Amino acid sequence: MVYGFGNLGANAVYNFLNGAAGLYLNRYPEVPIWLVGLLSQERSLAGAFAQPIVGALSDRTRTRIGRRKPYFIAGVALTAASLLYLSGFPPLVPMLIVLSINAFFLNVAVDPYTALMADLVPPSQRGRVGTVLAIFNMLGQIAATLIALFLWGQSPQLVFVLVAAILVVSFTITTIGVREPESPPAPKDRVKIDVGKYVRGLLAQRELTKYVLAAAVFWLGTGGVIPYLTRFAVNELGTSEGDSFQLFLPALLGTIVGAIPAGYLADRIGKKPVLAVGMVAFSVIALIGSQVQTVPQALVVMAFIGLANGVWTALNVPLLVDLVIPERAAEMTGLGSGVWSLAQPIGAVIAGILIGNFDSYRASFVGAAVLVFVAFLLLLIVRAPKVTRPV
């Protein structure tokens, strides 16, 4: 449970950036639509190249407080500082620089945090632990959404400050409360900035490669719809900026409901089949969502999307952890996160171009539906580890 608090704080920030950055950038009319999607991201293009290095460094770090916690402290401090800076609506150029790398700051903490699951949790329990993390994930997102829903219209600056506070408090609980297990011998090879070597190392693990590819296509799809959701509410459904945040609530609640059975089923029948069902459902519901005409219709559709997303939220990381080499967990999860950090912003740019060409934010839902279904097809060729139950 204490481990889950870090997930709460990280996803409060992710949800806030995904939902509020599009509205935040309305104050900067010079920013084009396609760039709005690129900047309204929980993942960073800069992080795509640096995350594997951060993970490899974490695997090789040995300190009195562990090999993961120093990165928790550094990443959270940088993220909180950048959120406080952005709250003042700085000039255009420094704002763009800080907003574009803010997501990477948090990934300095999150990638080692994800690897800590491999350190703490045996494979037979990761589905259930994934459910616990999904619940904390959604609690963080709900907290950020409620803060924005009630306070954005009065004081966007206060919303930034409160989200930063949630991040700091939650990671402090995890950092103090979780005792890292004894570290294995550090890998002897030095960390080098060699993109080709890292790519070859990833490709050598075929099942991990196939899964990372499937997940990357999934993030291409969702990366194209989430950043534009508040603008969809304002421009297609006619809500105010403050009320646009309500579209997140049924999705977040639905995610909690969907994540609970997903984790328990995964530990019984396997993570892959449960995850596949969730991806198909997500694709179909996203296509239906592209046609909603009223706020009540959108709220219903978002609730069902949340149910399907709960499966992904609960099982994405546990299945990834099952496929990595334990002694290089942070390095391998960093590689996976790096690929996804490329995919999500690229998906946002593609969606922005589609929105501009079709003059409708509905295009992002259609694109997401197609890409998530392609991700499902790619998942089918992944050979996941067999289910092992404790005696």
C-alpha positions in Angstrom: 0.0 0.0 0.0 2.8 2.4 0.9 4.4 1.7 -2.4 1.2 2.7 -4.2 1.4 6.3 -3.0 4.1 7.2 -5.5 1.8 6.1 -8.3 -0.9 8.4 -6.9 1.4 11.4 -7.0 2.8 10.7 -10.4 -0.6 10.2 -12.0 -2.0 13.3 -10.4 0.6 15.2 -12.4 0.1 13.2 -15.6 -3.6 13.7 -15.5 -3.3 17.3 -14.8 -0.9 17.9 -17.7 -3.0 15.8 -20.1 -6.2 17.7 -19.2 -5.1 21.2 -18.4 -2.2 21.9 -20.7 -4.5 22.3 -23.7 -6.5 25.0 -21.7 -3.3 26.5 -20.3 -2.0 27.0 -23.8 -5.1 28.9 -24.8 -3.3 31.8 -23.1 -0.6 31.5 -25.7 -2.4 31.9 -29.1 0.9 31.6 -31.0 1.0 27.9 -30.3 -0.5 25.9 -33.2 -3.0 23.0 -32.6 -0.5 20.2 -33.5 2.0 21.6 -31.0 -0.7 21.7 -28.3 -1.0 17.9 -28.5 2.8 17.5 -28.4 3.1 19.6 -25.2 0.0 18.3 -23.4 1.7 15.0 -22.7 2.7 12.8 -19.7 5.7 11.7 -21.8 8.5 13.7 -23.2 10.5 13.4 -26.5 13.6 14.3 -24.5 12.9 11.5 -22.1 12.6 9.0 -24.9 16.4 9.2 -25.3 17.4 9.8 -21.7 15.1 7.4 -19.8 17.1 4.2 -20.7 20.2 6.0 -19.4 18.4 6.9 -16.2 17.3 3.3 -15.8 20.7 1.9 -16.4 22.2 4.4 -13.9 19.6 3.3 -11.3 20.5 -0.3 -11.7 24.1 0.6 -11.0 23.5 3.0 -8.1 24.4 1.9 -4.6 23.5 4.2 -1.7 22.5 3.9 1.9 18.9 4.6 1.0 18.8 2.2 -2.0 19.3 2.3 -5.7 15.9 3.7 -6.6 15.1 6.3 -4.0 17.8 8.9 -5.0 16.0 9.1 -8.4 12.6 9.5 -6.6 14.0 12.6 -4.8 15.7 14.2 -7.8 12.8 13.6 -10.2 10.1 14.8 -7.8 12.0 18.0 -6.9 12.6 18.9 -10.5 8.9 18.3 -11.4 7.5 20.3 -8.5 9.8 23.2 -9.3 8.8 23.2 -12.9 5.1 23.1 -12.0 5.5 26.1 -9.7 7.3 28.0 -12.5 4.6 27.3 -15.0 1.9 28.4 -12.6 3.1 32.0 -13.1 2.4 31.9 -16.9 5.9 32.9 -17.9 6.9 34.3 -21.3 6.4 32.0 -24.4 9.9 30.7 -25.0 10.9 29.7 -21.4 7.3 28.3 -21.0 7.7 26.1 -24.0 11.1 24.8 -22.8 10.0 24.0 -19.3 6.6 22.4 -20.4 8.4 20.3 -23.0 10.8 18.7 -20.5 8.6 18.7 -17.4 7.3 15.2 -18.2 10.9 13.9 -18.4 11.7 15.3 -15.0 9.0 13.1 -13.5 10.1 10.1 -15.5 13.5 10.4 -13.7 11.5 9.2 -10.6 8.9 7.0 -12.3 11.1 4.6 -14.3 13.1 3.5 -11.2 9.8 3.5 -9.3 8.4 1.0 -11.9 11.5 -1.1 -11.7 11.0 -1.3 -7.9 8.1 -3.6 -8.6 10.5 -6.2 -9.9 12.6 -5.8 -6.8 9.7 -6.2 -4.4 6.9 -8.3 -5.9 7.1 -12.0 -7.2 5.6 -12.6 -10.7 2.7 -14.6 -9.2 1.4 -11.5 -7.3 2.1 -8.8 -9.9 -1.4 -8.8 -11.4 -3.0 -8.1 -8.0 -0.3 -5.5 -7.1 -1.0 -3.9 -10.5 -4.6 -3.6 -9.5 -3.5 -1.8 -6.3 -1.3 0.5 -8.3 -4.2 1.2 -10.7 -6.4 2.2 -7.8 -3.8 4.6 -6.5 -3.3 5.8 -10.1 -6.9 6.7 -10.4 -7.1 8.3 -7.0 -4.3 10.6 -8.0 -6.0 11.4 -11.3 -9.4 12.0 -9.5 -7.8 14.3 -7.0 -6.2 16.4 -9.8 -9.4 16.4 -11.8 -11.5 17.6 -8.9 -9.1 20.3 -8.0 -9.1 21.5 -11.6 -12.9 21.2 -11.9 -13.6 23.4 -8.9 -10.6 25.8 -9.0 -9.4 26.2 -12.5 -12.0 29.0 -13.3 -11.0 30.9 -10.2 -7.2 30.4 -10.0 -5.2 28.2 -12.4 -2.1 29.1 -10.4 -3.5 27.5 -7.3 -4.3 24.3 -9.2 -0.6 24.0 -10.2 0.5 24.5 -6.6 -1.9 21.9 -5.2 -0.9 19.3 -7.8 2.7 19.9 -7.0 2.0 19.4 -3.3 0.2 16.1 -4.0 3.2 14.9 -5.9 5.7 15.8 -3.1 3.7 14.4 -0.3 2.8 11.1 -2.0 6.4 10.3 -3.1 7.7 11.3 0.4 5.4 8.6 1.9 6.8 6.0 -0.5 10.4 7.1 -0.2 10.2 6.9 3.6 7.8 4.0 4.0 9.2 1.4 1.5 12.3 -0.5 2.4 14.2 -1.5 -0.7 15.5 -5.1 -0.7 19.3 -5.7 -0.7 20.6 -4.8 -4.1 22.1 -7.5 -6.3 25.7 -7.1 -7.7 25.8 -4.1 -10.0 26.2 -4.7 -13.7 29.9 -4.4 -14.5 29.6 -2.8 -17.9 29.6 1.0 -17.9 26.7 3.1 -19.0 27.4 4.6 -22.4 25.3 6.9 -24.5 25.0 4.4 -27.3 21.6 4.3 -28.8 22.4 1.5 -31.2 23.6 -0.7 -28.4 20.5 -0.2 -26.4 18.3 -0.9 -29.4 20.2 -4.1 -30.2 19.9 -5.1 -26.5 16.1 -4.6 -26.7 15.8 -6.5 -30.0 17.7 -9.4 -28.6 14.7 -10.0 -26.2 12.1 -10.9 -28.8 9.0 -11.1 -26.6 9.9 -7.9 -24.8 10.4 -6.2 -28.2 7.0 -7.4 -29.5 5.3 -6.2 -26.4 6.9 -2.8 -26.4 5.9 -2.4 -30.0 2.3 -3.3 -29.2 2.2 -0.9 -26.3 3.8 1.8 -28.4 1.0 1.6 -30.9 -1.5 1.7 -28.0 0.2 4.9 -26.8 0.1 6.3 -30.3 -3.7 6.0 -30.2 -4.3 7.3 -26.6 -1.7 10.0 -27.0 -3.8 11.4 -29.8 -7.1 11.7 -27.8 -6.3 12.5 -24.2 -4.5 15.9 -24.7 -7.5 17.1 -26.7 -10.3 15.9 -24.5 -10.9 19.2 -22.7 -10.9 21.0 -26.0 -13.3 18.4 -27.4 -15.7 19.2 -24.6 -15.4 23.0 -25.2 -15.5 23.0 -29.0 -17.8 20.0 -29.8 -20.0 19.8 -26.7 -20.2 23.5 -25.8 -19.0 23.3 -22.1 -17.0 25.9 -20.3 -13.3 25.4 -19.7 -13.9 24.5 -16.0 -16.7 22.1 -16.8 -14.7 20.3 -19.5 -12.8 18.5 -16.7 -15.9 16.6 -15.8 -15.3 14.2 -18.8 -12.4 12.7 -16.9 -14.3 11.8 -13.8 -16.5 8.9 -15.2 -13.4 7.5 -17.0 -11.3 7.6 -13.9 -14.0 5.9 -11.8 -14.6 3.3 -14.5 -10.9 2.6 -14.5 -10.9 1.7 -10.8 -13.9 -0.6 -11.4 -12.3 -2.2 -14.4 -8.8 -2.6 -12.8 -10.0 -4.6 -9.7 -11.2 -7.7 -11.6 -8.5 -7.4 -14.2 -5.7 -7.9 -11.7 -7.3 -10.9 -10.1 -8.2 -12.5 -13.4 -4.7 -12.0 -14.7 -3.2 -13.9 -11.8 -5.5 -16.8 -12.6 -5.6 -17.0 -16.4 -2.7 -14.8 -17.5 -2.1 -11.1 -18.1 -2.1 -11.3 -21.9 -5.6 -12.7 -22.5 -7.2 -10.2 -20.1 -5.2 -7.3 -21.5 -6.3 -8.3 -25.1 -10.0 -8.2 -24.1 -9.5 -4.7 -22.6 -7.8 -3.4 -25.7 -10.6 -4.6 -28.1 -13.2 -3.0 -25.8 -11.3 0.2 -25.7 -11.1 0.4 -29.5 -14.8 -0.2 -30.0 -15.9 2.3 -27.4 -13.5 5.0 -28.6 -15.1 4.7 -32.1 -18.6 5.1 -30.5 -17.3 8.0 -28.5 -16.4 9.9 -31.7 -20.1 10.3 -32.4 -21.5 11.6 -29.1 -23.4 14.9 -29.4 -24.2 15.8 -25.8 -22.4 16.0 -22.4 -24.6 13.1 -20.9 -23.8 10.9 -23.8 -20.1 11.7 -23.5 -20.1 11.0 -19.8 -21.6 7.5 -20.4 -19.1 6.7 -23.1 -16.2 7.9 -21.0 -17.3 5.6 -18.2 -17.1 2.6 -20.5 -13.8 3.7 -21.8 -12.7 3.8 -18.2 -13.7 0.2 -17.7 -11.6 -0.9 -20.6 -8.7 1.4 -19.6 -8.8 -0.2 -16.2 -7.6 -3.4 -17.7 -4.7 -1.7 -19.4 -3.8 0.4 -16.3 -3.7 -2.7 -14.1 -1.7 -5.0 -16.4 0.5 -2.9 -18.7 3.4 -2.6 -16.3 3.1 -6.0 -14.6 3.3 -7.7 -18.1 6.3 -5.5 -19.0 8.0 -6.4 -15.7 7.4 -10.1 -16.4 9.3 -9.8 -19.7 12.4 -7.9 -18.5 15.7 -9.3 -17.1 15.4 -8.8 -13.3 19.0 -7.6 -12.7 18.5 -4.9 -15.4 14.9 -4.1 -14.6 15.2 -0.3 -14.5 17.3 -0.3 -17.7 14.8 -2.5 -19.6 11.7 -0.6 -18.3 13.5 2.6 -19.2 14.0 1.3 -22.7 10.3 0.4 -22.9 9.3 3.8 -21.5 11.6 5.5 -23.9 9.9 3.9 -26.9 6.5 4.9 -25.5 7.7 8.4 -24.8 8.3 8.7 -28.5 5.0 7.1 -29.5 2.7 9.3 -27.3 3.8 12.7 -28.5 3.9 11.5 -32.1 0.3 10.3 -31.7 -0.6 13.7 -30.4 0.9 15.4 -33.4 -0.8 13.0 -35.8 -4.2 13.7 -34.1 -3.5 17.4 -34.2 -3.0 17.2 -38.0 -6.2 15.2 -38.4 -8.1 17.6 -36.3 -6.9 20.5 -38.4 -7.6 18.7 -41.7 -11.1 17.6 -40.7 -11.8 20.7 -38.6 -13.2 18.5 -35.8 -11.8 17.2 -32.5 -13.8 14.0 -33.2 -11.1 12.8 -35.5 -8.8 12.1 -32.6 -11.3 9.5 -31.3 -11.4 7.7 -34.6 -7.6 7.6 -34.9 -7.4 6.2 -31.3 -9.9 3.5 -32.1 -7.9 2.3 -35.2 -4.5 2.4 -33.5 -5.6 0.6 -30.3 -7.1 -2.2 -32.4 -3.8 -2.5 -34.3 -2.1 -2.7 -30.9 -4.4 -5.6 -30.0 -3.4 -7.5 -33.1 0.3 -7.0 -32.2 -0.3 -8.2 -28.7 -1.6 -11.5 -30.0 1.9 -12.5 -31.3 3.6 -11.9 -27.9 4.4 -15.1 -26.0 3.8 -14.1 -22.4 5.1 -16.1 -19.4 2.8 -18.9 -18.2 0.7 -18.3 -15.2 2.4 -19.7 -12.0 0.4 -20.0 -8.8 1.9 -20.3 -5.4 1.6 -23.7 -3.8 
